[in-house]
Amino acid sequence: MAAPHSPRTDDWWRDAVIYQVYPRSFADGDGDGTGDLAGVRARLPYLAELGVDAVWFTPWYTSPMVDGGYDVADYRTIDPAFGTLAEAEKLIAEAAGLGLRVIVDIVPNHVSDQHRWFRAALAAGPGSPERELFHFRPGRGAHGELPPNDWPSQFSGRTWTRVPDGEWYLHLFTPEQPDLNWAHPAVRREHEDILRFWFERGVAGVRIDSAALLVKDPALADFQEGVDPHPYIDQDELHDIYRAWRSIADEYGAMFVGEVWLPDAERFARYLRPDELHTAFNFNFLTCPWEAGRLRATIDATLAEHAPVGAPATWVLCNHDVTRTVTRYGRADTAFDFATKAFGTPTDLTLGTRRARAAALLTLALPGSVYLYQGEELGLPEADIPLDRIEDPMHFRSGGTDPGRDGCRVPLPWTADGPSHGFSTAAEPWLPQPADWGTYAVDRQSGDPDSMLGLYQEALALRRSGTGFGDGPLTWLPADDGVLSFARGDGLVCVVNLSDRPTVLPAHRRTLLTSGPLDADGLLPPDTAAWLRT
């Protein structure tokens, strides 16, 4: 176990670059085709050399893996597929030795149906104290054959499942993920204990999954579109929960980042008040199309909604749920919406790669912190998964129309050659890698300044050693239509050309970095970005 904690006041999270690891697909250390903690530990020097400040791990806890680990059966143990608690403690310590902080994922809305609490609730029967930890209700209809209400699911399909004794239980996601009852004090105590458990082991922060969903309207009334308050999103009682969590995090100098999908800027900002969460993901930026006007409006709105509470913005282009940036930016519709995902969408990967390179410089120049999903630094595209290999429940619950999220979760290519391109000694990883995966391999891109990996390494080195990056003000500069140009501190200027014609760069002393070569006459080509010192 890590040495006893000592309180810290360092606000590193305000301008950190945080790398997201999906453990199942990062690196396999034991050769079984599934990524694990041994694989991550062996690759920690790669992350340190890349130049990130922290590593966020999606759930590594004991889980049946119905929903990629977001169905947690035990928060205090590591899933055997990934390793052991002792290995997690070693990983946290070894990461710290390389200057990397560790952030873990907590899923407070629900647990696995294999969690000891839920198994006890099923065994105890109607009216029992064990069932009060969840949302069990009798059904409607003459014989209780209808669900208690008509709430829509976060996935496709029903939100209620009936058990043999006739009662129904609530699950906003899959039936294997029963929702907890956050009105029960035992649920609150348990999660506060879980936080302390991981903070004691040296974890520097927690990402909160589905952070706005925990509290439900106790009446469980039917859903009414457009009627406020929503029966299970953004209930006011959530803020008391996060104030209690913040007091615990402050004891350890730890931070929170919340997954908060809310359209209302004022309601969103309430989660970032000084006594609640430190940061929250900025999904408006992630889903925004590659259009100068829309991006500028989104950036302005993001900074404006954070300003009243003094919280830094977060910027992210992709994560384990979202179509990879190279693919998304190579399509006619460059926005992201779960509802519009479809098989066979035409994609121009050359165009998408050029735009993704420019987007990397845009994102890393904005005020606040940045989250980088594994493989984005390699320019990985979304992979097409054969139908018989898809595992994501979003696909199955849609009746097979949604391609699911497995395409952005394919194991990383570390070497151009060899079994599973260096991901594992096993020839076949848990998800199949495309035939051309080796062209994106780390060893093929390493040392090549023109590669996507080379671009990220140089950009992150400049961000870490240069001035004007990270938290602080942003000032827009005059620019041609379709061009974003803004100044940061100490003469740093970022210019991004989203138009269909070259643009003149503003007067400057030095070009720090460009996402692609300038024209022969020094103009910035379309879908290209530049960092300048004026």
C-alpha positions in Angstrom: 0.0 0.0 0.0 1.1 3.6 -0.7 2.5 5.6 2.2 0.0 7.5 4.3 -1.5 10.5 2.4 -0.6 14.0 3.1 -3.0 16.8 2.1 -2.1 18.8 -1.0 -3.4 22.1 -2.3 -1.8 21.8 -5.8 -4.3 22.6 -8.4 -2.6 20.6 -11.2 -5.9 19.6 -12.6 -6.7 23.1 -13.9 -4.4 22.7 -16.9 -3.4 19.0 -16.9 -3.4 16.7 -20.0 -5.0 13.5 -18.9 -4.7 10.3 -20.9 -7.6 7.9 -20.8 -6.7 4.2 -20.6 -9.3 1.5 -21.5 -7.5 -1.3 -19.7 -9.0 -4.1 -21.8 -7.5 -2.7 -25.0 -4.3 -0.9 -23.9 -1.6 -3.6 -23.5 -1.8 -7.3 -22.5 0.9 -8.5 -20.1 -0.1 -12.1 -19.6 -0.8 -13.2 -23.2 -4.5 -14.0 -22.8 -5.6 -11.5 -25.4 -7.1 -9.1 -22.9 -5.3 -5.9 -21.7 -4.3 -5.9 -18.1 -2.5 -3.9 -15.4 0.8 -5.7 -16.1 0.5 -4.5 -19.7 -0.1 -0.9 -18.5 2.8 -1.0 -16.1 5.1 -2.1 -18.8 4.0 0.8 -21.0 4.0 3.6 -18.4 7.3 4.9 -19.7 5.6 5.4 -23.1 3.0 7.6 -21.4 5.6 9.6 -19.5 7.5 10.1 -22.7 4.4 11.2 -24.5 4.2 14.0 -22.0 0.8 13.7 -20.3 0.3 14.6 -16.6 -2.2 11.9 -15.5 -3.8 8.7 -16.5 -7.5 8.0 -16.1 -8.5 4.3 -16.0 -12.0 3.2 -17.0 -13.3 0.6 -14.5 -10.8 -2.1 -13.6 -12.9 -3.6 -10.8 -14.4 -7.0 -10.6 -17.2 -7.2 -13.2 -19.1 -9.6 -15.4 -18.2 -7.1 -18.2 -21.7 -6.9 -19.6 -21.1 -3.2 -20.2 -17.3 -3.0 -20.6 -16.7 -2.9 -16.8 -19.3 -0.3 -16.0 -21.3 -3.1 -14.3 -19.2 -3.2 -11.1 -19.6 -6.2 -8.7 -16.9 -5.1 -6.2 -15.2 -1.7 -6.0 -12.5 -2.9 -3.7 -11.1 -5.7 -5.9 -9.5 -5.8 -9.4 -11.1 -8.0 -12.0 -9.0 -11.1 -12.4 -8.8 -10.4 -16.1 -6.8 -7.3 -15.3 -4.8 -8.4 -12.3 -4.9 -7.9 -8.5 -5.3 -5.1 -6.0 -1.6 -5.4 -5.2 -0.8 -4.8 -8.9 -3.0 -1.7 -8.9 -1.2 -0.4 -5.9 2.2 -1.0 -7.7 0.9 0.7 -10.8 -0.2 3.8 -8.8 3.2 4.0 -7.2 5.2 3.4 -10.4 3.1 6.0 -12.2 3.9 8.5 -9.5 7.6 7.7 -9.8 7.3 8.8 -13.5 5.4 11.9 -12.6 2.0 10.5 -13.6 -1.0 10.8 -11.4 -3.8 8.2 -11.5 -7.5 8.8 -11.8 -10.0 6.0 -11.3 -13.6 5.6 -12.5 -16.5 5.4 -10.1 -20.0 4.3 -11.3 -22.4 5.5 -8.6 -25.7 5.3 -10.4 -25.8 1.5 -10.5 -23.9 -1.8 -9.7 -23.8 -5.2 -11.4 -26.6 -7.6 -10.8 -23.8 -9.8 -9.3 -23.0 -7.3 -6.6 -23.5 -8.7 -3.1 -26.2 -6.1 -2.4 -28.4 -7.0 -5.3 -28.0 -10.7 -4.9 -29.1 -10.3 -1.3 -32.1 -8.1 -2.4 -33.3 -10.8 -4.8 -33.0 -13.4 -2.1 -34.7 -11.3 0.6 -38.0 -10.6 -1.3 -40.5 -7.8 -1.4 -40.6 -5.3 1.5 -37.2 -6.3 2.8 -34.5 -3.8 3.9 -32.2 -5.3 1.3 -34.5 -4.1 -1.5 -34.6 -0.6 -0.2 -31.0 -0.1 -1.5 -32.5 -0.3 -5.0 -35.7 0.7 -6.8 -38.0 -2.3 -6.5 -41.7 -1.7 -7.1 -44.9 -3.6 -7.9 -46.0 -3.5 -11.4 -49.0 -1.8 -12.9 -52.0 -3.6 -14.5 -54.4 -6.1 -13.1 -51.7 -8.6 -12.3 -48.7 -6.3 -12.0 -47.7 -7.3 -15.5 -46.8 -3.8 -16.6 -43.7 -1.8 -15.6 -44.1 0.7 -12.8 -43.5 3.6 -15.2 -42.5 4.5 -18.7 -39.1 6.0 -18.2 -36.8 5.9 -21.3 -33.6 4.0 -21.1 -30.1 5.5 -21.5 -29.7 2.6 -23.9 -32.4 1.2 -26.1 -35.1 -1.0 -24.5 -36.9 -1.1 -21.2 -35.8 0.4 -17.9 -37.6 -2.1 -15.7 -37.1 -5.9 -15.3 -39.5 -8.2 -13.5 -38.2 -10.8 -11.0 -39.8 -14.1 -10.2 -41.7 -12.9 -7.1 -43.5 -10.3 -9.3 -41.7 -7.1 -8.4 -39.8 -4.9 -10.9 -36.5 -3.2 -10.5 -35.2 -0.1 -12.2 -32.1 0.0 -14.5 -31.5 3.1 -16.7 -28.9 1.0 -18.6 -29.0 -2.8 -19.0 -31.0 -5.2 -16.8 -27.6 -6.4 -15.5 -27.0 -2.8 -14.0 -29.7 -2.2 -11.3 -29.9 1.4 -10.2 -29.1 2.2 -6.6 -31.4 4.2 -4.3 -29.5 7.3 -3.4 -32.1 8.3 -0.9 -30.8 5.5 1.3 -28.0 6.5 3.8 -26.2 3.2 3.4 -25.7 3.9 -0.3 -24.1 7.2 0.5 -21.9 5.8 3.2 -20.7 3.0 1.0 -19.6 5.3 -1.8 -17.9 7.7 0.6 -16.0 4.7 2.0 -15.0 3.6 -1.6 -13.6 7.1 -2.2 -11.5 6.9 0.9 -10.4 3.3 -0.1 -8.8 4.6 -3.3 -7.6 7.9 -2.1 -5.7 6.0 0.6 -3.9 4.1 -2.1 -2.6 7.2 -3.7 -5.2 7.9 -6.4 -5.2 11.6 -7.3 -8.7 11.9 -8.7 -12.0 10.2 -9.6 -14.0 10.4 -12.8 -17.7 10.1 -11.9 -19.8 8.1 -14.5 -23.3 9.4 -15.3 -22.9 12.0 -12.6 -26.3 13.6 -13.1 -28.4 10.5 -13.0 -28.1 9.2 -9.4 -31.1 10.7 -7.7 -34.6 9.7 -8.8 -38.0 11.4 -8.3 -39.3 9.3 -5.4 -42.8 9.3 -6.9 -41.5 7.5 -10.0 -44.0 9.3 -12.1 -44.3 8.7 -15.8 -41.9 10.6 -18.0 -43.2 13.8 -19.6 -41.1 15.2 -22.4 -40.0 18.8 -21.8 -41.4 18.9 -18.3 -39.0 20.1 -15.5 -37.6 18.8 -13.3 -36.6 15.6 -15.2 -37.5 12.6 -13.0 -34.0 11.2 -13.0 -31.6 13.8 -14.5 -30.2 16.7 -12.6 -32.2 16.4 -9.4 -31.4 19.1 -6.9 -30.5 16.5 -4.2 -27.4 15.6 -6.2 -25.6 18.6 -5.0 -25.6 17.5 -1.3 -24.0 14.3 -2.4 -21.2 16.0 -4.2 -20.6 18.5 -1.4 -20.0 15.5 0.9 -17.7 13.9 -1.7 -15.8 17.2 -2.1 -15.0 17.4 1.6 -13.5 13.9 1.4 -11.4 14.8 -1.7 -10.1 17.9 0.0 -8.7 15.8 2.8 -6.5 14.1 0.2 -5.9 16.9 -2.2 -7.7 14.8 -4.8 -9.9 16.0 -7.7 -13.2 15.0 -9.4 -14.3 15.2 -13.0 -17.9 14.5 -13.7 -19.7 13.0 -16.7 -22.4 15.6 -16.8 -24.5 15.8 -20.0 -26.8 18.8 -19.5 -28.0 21.3 -22.1 -28.6 24.1 -19.6 -25.4 26.1 -19.0 -26.5 27.4 -15.6 -27.5 24.0 -14.3 -24.3 22.5 -15.6 -22.2 25.2 -13.8 -23.9 24.4 -10.4 -21.9 21.1 -10.3 -18.7 23.1 -10.5 -19.2 25.4 -7.6 -16.2 25.6 -5.3 -17.6 23.1 -2.8 -18.7 20.5 -5.4 -16.9 19.0 -8.4 -13.6 20.4 -9.6 -14.3 19.8 -13.3 -16.8 18.2 -15.7 -16.5 16.9 -19.2 -17.4 19.4 -22.0 -19.5 17.3 -24.3 -20.7 20.2 -26.4 -17.2 20.6 -27.7 -16.8 16.8 -28.3 -20.1 16.6 -30.3 -19.5 19.9 -32.2 -19.0 19.6 -36.0 -15.8 20.8 -37.8 -17.2 24.2 -38.5 -15.5 27.4 -37.5 -18.6 29.3 -36.4 -20.0 26.4 -34.4 -16.7 25.7 -32.7 -16.1 29.3 -31.8 -19.6 29.6 -30.4 -19.1 26.4 -28.4 -15.7 27.6 -27.0 -17.3 30.9 -26.0 -20.2 29.2 -24.4 -18.0 26.8 -22.5 -15.7 29.5 -21.1 -18.8 31.7 -20.2 -20.5 28.9 -18.3 -17.4 28.1 -16.3 -16.5 31.7 -15.5 -19.1 32.4 -12.8 -17.9 29.5 -10.6 -14.2 29.9 -11.4 -13.8 26.3 -12.7 -11.5 25.4 -15.6 -13.0 24.0 -18.8 -12.2 20.6 -20.0 -11.6 19.7 -23.7 -11.9 16.3 -25.3 -12.3 15.1 -28.9 -13.0 11.4 -28.2 -13.5 8.8 -25.5 -14.4 5.1 -25.2 -18.0 5.8 -26.1 -17.6 8.0 -29.1 -16.6 7.5 -32.8 -12.9 8.2 -33.2 -11.9 11.7 -34.3 -10.2 10.7 -37.6 -13.3 8.9 -38.7 -15.8 11.4 -37.5 -14.0 14.3 -39.1 -13.8 12.4 -42.4 -17.5 12.2 -42.9 -20.1 14.5 -44.4 -21.6 15.0 -40.9 -18.7 15.8 -38.6 -20.8 16.1 -35.5 -21.4 13.3 -33.1 -24.8 12.0 -31.9 -25.5 8.6 -30.5 -28.9 8.6 -32.3 -27.3 8.9 -35.8 -24.6 6.2 -35.5 -25.1 3.8 -38.4 -23.2 1.0 -40.3 -21.5 1.8 -43.5 -21.1 5.6 -43.2 -18.8 6.8 -46.0 -15.5 8.2 -44.6 -12.5 10.0 -46.1 -9.7 9.0 -43.7 -7.1 11.3 -45.4 -9.4 14.3 -44.8 -10.3 13.1 -41.3 -6.6 12.7 -40.4 -5.7 16.2 -41.6 -8.6 17.7 -39.6 -7.8 15.5 -36.5 -4.2 16.9 -36.5 -5.5 20.4 -36.6 -8.0 19.7 -33.9 -5.2 18.4 -31.7 -3.5 21.8 -31.8 -6.7 23.6 -31.3 -7.7 21.6 -28.3 -4.2 21.7 -26.6 -4.2 25.5 -27.0 -7.5 26.2 -25.3 -7.7 27.3 -21.6 -8.2 24.5 -19.1 -7.4 20.8 -19.1 -7.4 18.3 -21.9 -8.4 14.6 -22.0 -6.7 12.4 -24.6 -8.2 9.0 -25.4 -5.8 6.1 -25.9 -4.9 5.7 -29.6 -5.9 9.3 -30.6 -2.2 10.1 -30.5 -1.7 7.4 -33.1 -4.4 8.7 -35.4 -6.4 5.5 -35.1 -9.7 5.4 -37.1 -12.9 3.8 -35.9 -12.7 0.0 -36.7 -15.4 -2.0 -38.4 -16.1 -4.9 -36.1 -17.5 -8.1 -37.7 -21.1 -8.7 -36.5 -20.2 -11.9 -34.8 -17.5 -10.2 -32.7 -19.5 -7.2 -31.4 -19.8 -7.2 -27.6 -21.4 -3.8 -26.9 -24.9 -4.0 -25.4 -25.8 -0.8 -27.2 -25.8 -2.8 -30.4 -27.9 -5.6 -29.2 -30.5 -3.5 -27.4 -30.9 -1.4 -30.6 -32.0 -4.6 -32.4 -28.7 -4.6 -34.3 -29.1 -1.1 -36.0 -26.5 0.7 -33.8 -23.0 -0.4 -34.5 -22.1 0.1 -30.9 -18.9 1.4 -29.3 -16.5 -1.5 -29.9 -15.1 0.2 -33.0 -13.2 2.8 -30.8 -12.1 0.1 -28.3 -10.0 -2.1 -30.5 -6.6 -3.1 -28.9 -3.8 -0.7 -29.6 -1.0 -1.5 -32.1 2.4 -1.2 -30.5 4.4 -2.9 -33.2 4.0 -3.0 -37.0 4.6 -6.8 -37.0 4.1 -9.7 -34.6 1.1 -11.2 -32.9 -1.7 -8.7 -32.5 0.8 -5.9 -33.4 2.5 -6.0 -30.0 -0.7 -5.7 -28.0 -0.3 -9.3 -26.8 1.6 -12.4 -27.4 -1.7 -14.0 -28.2 -2.4 -14.0 -32.0 -6.1 -13.1 -31.4 -7.0 -10.2 -29.0 -10.5 -9.9 -27.4 -11.6 -7.6 -30.3 -10.2 -8.1 -33.8 -7.7 -5.6 -35.2 -8.1 -4.4 -38.8 -5.7 -5.7 -41.4 -4.0 -2.4 -41.7 -3.6 -1.8 -37.9 0.2 -2.2 -38.1 0.5 1.0 -40.2 -0.5 3.0 -37.1 1.8 1.2 -34.7 3.8 3.0 -32.1 7.2 1.6 -33.3 6.4 2.8 -36.9 5.5 6.3 -35.8 8.2 6.7 -33.1 11.0 9.1 -34.3 9.0 10.4 -37.2 8.2 14.1 -36.6 5.6 14.0 -39.3 3.5 11.2 -37.7 0.5 11.8 -35.6 2.5 10.5 -32.6 5.3 12.9 -33.4 2.8 15.8 -33.6 1.4 15.0 -30.2 4.8 14.5 -28.5 6.0 17.9 -29.8 2.7 19.6 -28.9 2.7 18.2 -25.4 6.4 19.2 -24.9 5.6 22.7 -26.0 2.6 22.9 -23.8 4.5 21.7 -20.8 7.6 23.8 -21.2 6.2 26.9 -23.0 4.2 29.8 -21.6 0.7 30.8 -22.5 -0.8 27.4 -22.5 -3.2 25.8 -20.0 -5.5 27.8 -17.7 -6.0 31.5 -18.3 -7.6 34.0 -20.6 -8.3 33.7 -24.4 -8.7 36.6 -26.8 -10.1 36.2 -30.3 -8.2 37.8 -33.1 -9.4 39.1 -36.5 -9.4 36.3 -39.1 -10.8 35.3 -42.5 -14.2 33.6 -42.7 -13.8 30.0 -41.6 -10.7 30.7 -39.6 -10.3 30.6 -35.9 -7.5 32.8 -34.5 -6.9 33.5 -30.8 -4.2 34.7 -28.5 -3.2 33.2 -25.1 -0.5 34.6 -22.7 3.0 35.6 -23.6 2.4 36.1 -27.3 1.1 32.6 -28.0 -1.3 32.6 -30.9 -3.3 29.6 -32.3 -4.7 29.8 -35.9 -6.9 27.0 -37.3 -8.1 27.1 -40.9 -11.4 25.4 -41.3 -12.2 27.1 -44.6 -11.7 25.7 -48.1 -8.8 28.1 -49.1 -5.4 29.1 -47.7 -5.2 31.9 -45.2 -2.5 34.4 -44.3 -1.0 33.9 -40.8 -0.8 36.9 -38.5 2.5 38.7 -38.0 4.7 36.6 -35.7 8.3 36.2 -34.6 8.4 32.4 -34.7 6.4 29.4 -35.8 6.2 26.9 -32.9 4.4 24.1 -34.6 2.0 23.4 -37.5 -0.3 20.4 -37.9 0.8 20.2 -41.6 3.2 21.9 -43.9 2.5 25.5 -44.9 2.0 26.4 -48.6 5.1 27.4 -50.5 4.2 31.1 -50.0 3.8 30.6 -46.3 0.0 30.5 -46.2 -1.9 28.1 -43.8 -3.7 25.5 -45.9 -7.3 24.4 -45.3 -7.8 22.0 -42.3 -4.4 23.0 -40.8 -3.5 24.6 -37.5 -0.5 26.6 -36.4 1.0 27.8 -33.1 2.9 31.0 -33.3 4.8 33.4 -31.0 4.1 37.0 -31.8 
